[in-house]
Amino acid sequence: MTIQKLLAAALILALVLPCPVRSVWAQGQDVPGSAPQARSIEPEEFLRLAYSSASLQEQAARLAASRETRPEAKKYAAAAAEFRLGLLQRIETFARERGMPLPSVKEFEHQVILENLEPLDYLALSRRYAEIQIQALDQELGIYRAASRSSHKDIKSFADQVIPELEKQREDARTMFDAIKP
C-alpha cells in the first residue's frame, strides 16, 4: 500500500470516527466564505491536543533535519525542532504547575502521519514534510484559537501567547513549501 493510500485511509478514519480533534481543528480553520464558530475548548482537551500536535511536529522536524532533504526543508526543520522542543517544555510546565495530566501517547492521526513520513527520503520527504507542516500548523492554530476563547483564564492566556509564534511558524512553513513544491 502506498503512502498516499495509507494517508487516505487515515483521513477516512478520521472523518468517520467521532473525534474531538477534528471538531476542534475544523473550528479554527480559516475557510473563505464561512463564519468561524465560537466553540471554546476545555483545558484537558486543549492540553491533550496541543501536546500531541507539538510532539508530532517535533518528531517530524527531527526526522527531516536528520536526513538528507532539500536545504530549505533541512533549515526549516532544524529551527522547527528547536521551537517544538521549547513549546513542549512550556506545555509540560503549564500542565505540571496546574496538576493537569498530559497524554502518554499521540492522537491516532498524529501517529499515523509520523509513521508514514519515516520511510521517505530526499525530495519525497522534503515535500511531504512541508505539506504536513502547513496542515498541522493550520490545525494547531485551530486548537489554540479555540483555547483563546476559553473561559479558563490560564488556558486563554497561554493560547494567546503561543498563537503569534505558531502564525510565524506557519508563515515560514509556507515559504519552505513554496521553495520545494513541484
C-alpha positions as CSV (number, residue, x, y, z in Angstrom):
1,M,0.0,0.0,0.0
2,T,1.4,3.4,-1.0
3,I,1.9,6.2,1.5
4,Q,-0.8,8.2,-0.2
5,K,-3.3,5.3,0.2
6,L,-2.3,5.0,3.9
7,L,-2.8,8.7,4.4
8,A,-6.1,8.5,2.6
9,A,-7.2,5.6,4.9
10,A,-6.2,7.5,8.0
11,L,-8.1,10.6,6.7
12,I,-11.2,8.4,6.1
13,L,-10.9,7.0,9.6
14,A,-10.6,10.5,11.0
15,L,-13.6,11.6,9.1
16,V,-15.7,8.6,10.0
17,L,-14.8,8.1,13.7
18,P,-16.2,10.5,16.3
19,C,-13.1,12.5,17.0
20,P,-12.8,15.7,19.1
21,V,-9.5,16.5,17.3
22,R,-11.4,17.0,14.0
23,S,-14.2,19.1,15.5
24,V,-11.8,21.4,17.3
25,W,-9.4,21.7,14.4
26,A,-12.1,22.5,12.0
27,Q,-13.4,25.3,14.1
28,G,-10.1,27.2,13.9
29,Q,-9.8,26.8,10.1
30,D,-10.0,30.0,8.1
31,V,-12.4,28.8,5.5
32,P,-13.3,31.5,2.9
33,G,-17.0,32.3,2.9
34,S,-17.7,30.7,6.3
35,A,-18.0,32.3,9.7
36,P,-15.7,30.9,12.4
37,Q,-17.6,29.0,15.0
38,A,-17.2,30.3,18.6
39,R,-16.6,27.0,20.3
40,S,-14.1,27.0,23.1
41,I,-12.2,24.1,24.5
42,E,-11.8,22.6,27.9
43,P,-8.3,22.7,29.5
44,E,-7.8,18.9,29.5
45,E,-8.8,18.6,25.8
46,F,-6.6,21.6,24.9
47,L,-3.6,20.1,26.6
48,R,-4.1,16.7,25.1
49,L,-4.4,18.0,21.5
50,A,-1.7,20.7,21.8
51,Y,0.8,18.3,23.4
52,S,0.1,15.6,20.7
53,S,0.4,18.1,17.9
54,A,3.6,19.6,19.2
55,S,5.0,16.2,19.8
56,L,4.2,15.1,16.2
57,Q,5.8,18.2,14.8
58,E,8.9,17.9,17.0
59,Q,9.5,14.3,15.9
60,A,8.8,15.1,12.2
61,A,11.2,18.1,12.4
62,R,13.9,16.0,13.9
63,L,13.4,13.4,11.2
64,A,13.6,15.9,8.4
65,A,16.6,17.7,9.9
66,S,18.5,14.4,10.4
67,R,18.1,13.1,6.9
68,E,19.2,14.3,3.5
69,T,16.5,16.7,2.5
70,R,16.3,19.8,0.4
71,P,18.3,22.6,2.1
72,E,15.1,24.6,2.6
73,A,13.4,21.7,4.4
74,K,16.5,20.9,6.4
75,K,16.9,24.6,7.6
76,Y,13.2,24.9,8.5
77,A,13.2,21.5,10.2
78,A,16.2,22.3,12.4
79,A,14.6,25.6,13.6
80,A,11.2,23.9,14.0
81,A,12.7,21.1,16.1
82,E,14.2,23.7,18.4
83,F,10.9,25.6,18.6
84,R,8.9,22.5,19.2
85,L,11.2,21.3,22.0
86,G,10.7,24.7,23.7
87,L,6.9,24.6,23.2
88,L,6.7,21.0,24.6
89,Q,8.6,22.1,27.7
90,R,6.3,25.1,28.1
91,I,3.2,22.9,27.8
92,E,4.7,20.4,30.3
93,T,5.5,23.2,32.8
94,F,2.0,24.7,32.3
95,A,0.3,21.3,33.0
96,R,2.6,20.4,35.9
97,E,2.0,23.8,37.7
98,R,-1.7,23.2,37.5
99,G,-1.7,19.5,38.3
100,M,-3.1,18.6,34.9
101,P,-2.2,15.3,33.2
102,L,-0.6,15.1,29.7
103,P,-1.2,12.3,27.3
104,S,1.2,9.4,27.3
105,V,0.6,8.8,23.5
106,K,-0.1,10.9,20.5
107,E,-3.5,11.1,18.9
108,F,-4.0,8.3,16.4
109,E,-3.9,10.6,13.4
110,H,-0.6,12.1,14.6
111,Q,1.0,8.7,15.0
112,V,-0.1,7.5,11.5
113,I,1.3,10.7,9.9
114,L,4.6,10.2,11.6
115,E,4.8,6.5,10.7
116,N,4.1,7.4,7.0
117,L,6.8,10.1,7.0
118,E,9.6,7.8,8.3
119,P,10.2,5.7,5.1
120,L,10.5,8.7,2.8
121,D,13.8,10.3,1.7
122,Y,15.2,13.4,0.0
123,L,12.6,15.1,-2.3
124,A,9.7,13.0,-1.2
125,L,10.5,13.6,2.5
126,S,11.1,17.3,1.9
127,R,7.8,17.8,0.1
128,R,5.7,15.6,2.4
129,Y,7.3,17.3,5.5
130,A,6.4,20.7,4.1
131,E,2.8,19.6,3.4
132,I,2.5,18.1,6.9
133,Q,3.8,21.3,8.5
134,I,1.3,23.5,6.8
135,Q,-1.6,21.2,7.6
136,A,-0.5,20.6,11.1
137,L,0.1,24.3,11.8
138,D,-3.4,25.2,10.5
139,Q,-4.9,22.5,12.7
140,E,-2.8,23.5,15.7
141,L,-3.8,27.1,15.2
142,G,-7.4,25.9,15.4
143,I,-6.8,24.3,18.7
144,Y,-5.1,27.4,20.1
145,R,-7.8,29.7,18.8
146,A,-10.4,27.6,20.4
147,A,-8.4,27.8,23.7
148,S,-8.2,31.5,23.3
149,R,-12.0,31.6,23.6
150,S,-11.9,29.6,26.8
151,S,-13.5,30.8,30.0
152,H,-10.4,29.4,31.8
153,K,-8.1,32.4,32.1
154,D,-4.9,30.3,32.3
155,I,-5.6,28.4,29.1
156,K,-6.7,31.6,27.3
157,S,-3.6,33.4,28.4
158,F,-1.3,30.6,27.3
159,A,-3.0,30.2,24.0
160,D,-2.9,34.0,23.3
161,Q,0.9,33.9,23.9
162,V,1.5,31.0,21.6
163,I,-0.7,31.9,18.7
164,P,1.6,34.6,17.2
165,E,4.5,32.1,17.4
166,L,2.5,29.5,15.6
167,E,1.5,32.0,12.9
168,K,5.2,32.8,12.4
169,Q,5.9,29.1,12.1
170,R,3.1,28.7,9.5
171,E,4.5,31.6,7.5
172,D,7.9,30.1,7.5
173,A,6.5,26.7,6.6
174,R,4.7,28.2,3.6
175,T,7.9,29.8,2.5
176,M,9.6,26.4,2.7
177,F,6.8,24.7,0.8
178,D,6.8,27.3,-1.9
179,A,10.5,26.7,-2.4
180,I,10.2,22.9,-2.8
181,K,6.8,22.3,-4.2
182,P,6.6,20.6,-7.6
